[in-house]
């Protein structure tokens, strides 16, 4: 565990969190998170451990916990692990952080939250330069002058006494539209969450730009957003807003301790990262192939290998393997099913390389074989090339 300050800690996946290391109040909040979510495991011995999820958790009291993937053995891997995590996030398909750029950021000194906030502000800057969208909005109100259409029933109901008023309906071309209200609401939330001085300055500047725009009343309004062709350049900014406002990009959680969280399932990140490099170096790659079922007659239990290259099958597993005994029998059974359904004489299990383990090959029989391969995430490009040519 690495202490940034009294309210900000970093840990590596599977690392233990001991109540002796942090304030009792913060540890109690993490205990509640562990008891109500799958992000942390909880031990009655007073020890918490991160479980297959990486990213950032911020509690109601302002305590920040960053969780990075385990990429090697040793204590001094936080910097490398953070860089690799960001690179993995950028490979997620249809994810708003897919274009995440850290080129001009001092990421070593920034929390993941501040990196995500900076990216959002950069995307918002591009939007503002293209022009904030306006639209005609129908407004109904009681005024001292006649404007637009007089609503007779409402006028009679509201103005029996106030003869000088008119209850009218009219259209106005304004910036206060739903999409802009979502952006304004996000800026208000980030203004409370962000502690980075540069991000705070930029947030205040954008809030001034959206000064004539209101806030959304509830998160249910997010479902009403429709991005048509004229608002296409709003799309990514709105998707990032949904992440910040509604935790749209990750597993839902219960409990009151979490104020804010962006967490990623390492199984999906590893699968996406390895698949990205396979696609980059082989034209015939198919990801998440869904051609066969385990039982053809009833169409039950769809088989979905992560990577298919013609008649070769590759499947990624985010498991920290210290010895071959750590590989589950179910993994072998799954690969056997793939080999039979795809008539593939060569199937490969891919794990992250954390410990120095010798790669192995097993024969299902004289014809069909299973390869066990490990990828060093610090050299994923090189490792994938090696496995493709294996």
Helices and strands as residue ranges (DSSP letters): E 2-5, E 8-12, E 16-18, H 24-36, E 40-43, E 47-50, E 53-59, E 64-68, H 78-89, G 107-109, H 112-130, E 135-143, E 149-150, H 152-158, E 166-174, H 178-193, H 197-209, G 219-224, G 229-234, H 235-246, E 258-265, H 266-281, E 285-287, E 293-295, E 300-302, E 307-309, E 312-317, G 324-326, H 329-341, E 346-352, E 360-363, E 369-375, G 377-379, H 380-388
